[in-house]
Amino acid sequence: MADITRRCGCRDENGKQYGARCPKLKNSRHGTWSFRLSAGFDPKTGRRRYVTKAGFSSFEDAKTEKIAAEKKLHTGTFRFEKQRLDEYLTQWINKLEKNGDLKPSTVLGYRRYIVDISEHIGHLHVSGLRKGHVAELIDAMVAEGRGSTAIRRMHSTLRSALNDALERDLIDYNPAARVKLPKTEKQAVRPWEPEEAGQFLDIASQHRLGALFEIAILTGLRRGELVGLRWQDIDLPSRRLTVTVQVVRVGTRALEGTIKTEAGQSRDVPLGDRAVGALVAWQIQQSAEREAWGELYADSGRVFTMEDGRELRPEYPSRLFEHLQAGMRPQRFHDLRHLFASLALSSGEDMGVVSKIMGHSTSQITRDLYGHLVGDKARQAVAGVASLIPALTSR
């Protein structure tokens, strides 16, 4: 058999394909071109193996691909084994989890997105994946009504996995790179006004965990950071706390882990008079609960706990917050973090200082979220300057 041939799918009267014997092949537009290369012997079976590829529209295309295959065979980079994408993704995430390269919550998120990816393009071979396939996956997600944020996270998961495949020389390029993604519409943050925050804290003070919400507003800590906060992390005489751990939900479990960002890990958060007062009052109340429960008290060392000392589940503060704010302008628990930033910036605090307290990875994130608040302050400053200048007598 020649290295490069032209064949077609026509059949004779017995239903047998003509292949390279079809009389219509006299027409240069009939059929397609293919090539076949001897690739030595398979080290596992000892049998001779070949590299074949068909479907080329011209002799030149087949020849170009054949030369490329010959080069890869010569350099030892040709891939004989073809692995399905769903199989590869499963192996990839299992390895990351085993090595402890990712937080448990991140692993769980990746696994969820791998299910979505596998349902649509998991049957494709990793080496045969193209940008068009990734684009089709994204289009399918949009058609199913998935949000832009979820789609971007799914795409990020696939891109990370294929970057690993690229480093392992399983693919020649990452087909998930530079793929058009749906735009994410940023919604302006609208936290409570100071009066609304005061109204809520009045209501929350009637609950035993009212101090948790007060500290949330006064420090900007994340929910997981508040739930994971330990008394050993608080230095009341020095009026500061150190954020070292957080508690997050992973499936049905609540796990302690490191802080979300590197900048947020082991960061010091200053405590004002009101925050110190709230913590001292809460410490007294918790001590009374410990004494009342006696030997049954489960001393977890956490700052905020159930009455018997048991640790809070991460979702508990959110559910309690939703209950306590009934009748008010609705907010999420995370919006208390936005409220802290809003109050800090409105009081004249520097953007960089607020970013550091909140543990953002960069101050640009803080600026993107709360830049409009700075704009309001700028307008107030301009108005203040104008008010100091006497009006023109000619007007």
Buried (B, 14 or more C-beta within 10 A) or exposed (E): EEEBBBBBEBEEEEEEEBBBEBEEBEEEEBBBBBBBBEBEEEEEEEEEEEBEBEEBEEBEBBBEBBEEBBEBBEEEEBBEEEBBBBEBBBEBBEEBBEEEEBBBBBBBBBBEBBEBBBEBBBEBBBBEBEBEBBBEBBEBBBEEEBEBEEBBBBBBBBBBBBBBBBEEEBBEEBBBEEBEBBEEEEEEBEBBBEEBBEBBBEBBBEEBBBBBBBBBBBBBBBBBBBBBBBBEBBEBEEEBBBBBBBBBBBEEEBBBBEBBBEBBBBBEBEBEEEBBEBBEBBBEBBEEBBEEBEEEBEEBEBBBBBBEBEBBBBEBBBEBBEEBBEEEEEBEBEBBBBBBBBBBBBEEEEBEBBBBBBBBEEBEBBBEBBEEBBEEEEEEEEEEEEEEEEEEEEE
